Amino acid sequence: MISIIKKEIVFYLVILFLLAIAKHSDLLSSPVIRFADMQSLGNYFHPFLWSAGVYLVILILRIIVKFVKKIFNRGEKK
């Protein structure tokens, strides 16, 4: 159970990182300036909320794919 949670946390963090780099490419060249702007604007949580939304969409798609695979695998065993 713990390994599943760790895997999902890593999956979420990868999504967070990829979305951050895609939206704010200046993070690679000047992260200190970006974090200073984030602090001055007070928008600390929006990256986590966007990532959570994308994570939930991907999670739902993964569950649907797993369910469909289960249905087709059950049909092959008969």
C-alpha positions as CSV (number, residue, x, y, z in Angstrom):
1,M,0.0,0.0,0.0
2,I,2.8,2.4,0.9
3,S,4.6,1.8,-2.4
4,I,1.3,2.6,-4.3
5,I,1.1,5.9,-2.4
6,K,4.7,6.7,-3.1
7,K,4.2,5.9,-6.8
8,E,1.2,8.2,-7.0
9,I,3.0,11.0,-5.2
10,V,5.9,10.7,-7.7
11,F,3.4,10.7,-10.5
12,Y,1.8,13.9,-9.1
13,L,5.1,15.6,-8.7
14,V,6.2,14.8,-12.2
15,I,2.9,16.3,-13.5
16,L,3.6,19.4,-11.3
17,F,7.1,19.8,-12.6
18,L,6.1,19.3,-16.3
19,L,3.2,21.8,-16.1
20,A,5.4,24.3,-14.3
21,I,8.1,24.0,-17.0
22,A,5.6,24.1,-19.8
23,K,3.8,27.2,-18.4
24,H,6.9,29.1,-17.0
25,S,9.9,28.2,-19.1
26,D,11.9,30.9,-17.2
27,L,12.0,28.5,-14.2
28,L,15.0,26.9,-15.9
29,S,16.9,30.1,-16.3
30,S,15.9,32.3,-13.4
31,P,13.9,30.3,-10.7
32,V,14.7,32.9,-8.0
33,I,13.0,35.7,-9.9
34,R,10.0,33.4,-10.6
35,F,9.7,32.4,-6.9
36,A,10.1,36.1,-5.9
37,D,7.2,37.0,-8.2
38,M,5.1,34.2,-6.9
39,Q,5.8,35.4,-3.3
40,S,4.9,39.0,-4.1
41,L,1.7,38.0,-5.9
42,G,0.7,35.5,-3.1
43,N,-0.3,32.8,-5.6
44,Y,1.2,29.8,-3.8
45,F,-1.5,27.2,-4.4
46,H,-2.4,27.6,-8.0
47,P,0.3,25.2,-9.3
48,F,-0.8,22.5,-6.9
49,L,-4.5,23.0,-7.9
50,W,-3.8,22.8,-11.6
51,S,-1.6,19.8,-11.1
52,A,-4.3,18.1,-8.9
53,G,-6.9,18.7,-11.7
54,V,-4.6,17.2,-14.4
55,Y,-3.7,14.4,-12.0
56,L,-7.4,13.6,-11.4
57,V,-8.2,13.6,-15.1
58,I,-5.3,11.2,-15.8
59,L,-6.3,9.1,-12.8
60,I,-9.9,8.7,-14.0
61,L,-8.6,7.8,-17.5
62,R,-6.2,5.2,-15.9
63,I,-9.1,3.7,-13.9
64,I,-11.3,3.5,-17.0
65,V,-8.5,1.8,-19.0
66,K,-7.8,-0.7,-16.2
67,F,-11.6,-1.5,-16.0
68,V,-11.8,-2.0,-19.8
69,K,-8.8,-4.3,-19.8
70,K,-10.3,-6.2,-16.9
71,I,-13.5,-6.7,-18.9
72,F,-11.6,-7.9,-22.0
73,N,-9.3,-10.2,-20.0
74,R,-12.3,-11.8,-18.3
75,G,-13.9,-12.5,-21.7
76,E,-10.7,-14.2,-22.9
77,K,-10.5,-16.6,-20.0
78,K,-13.8,-18.3,-20.8
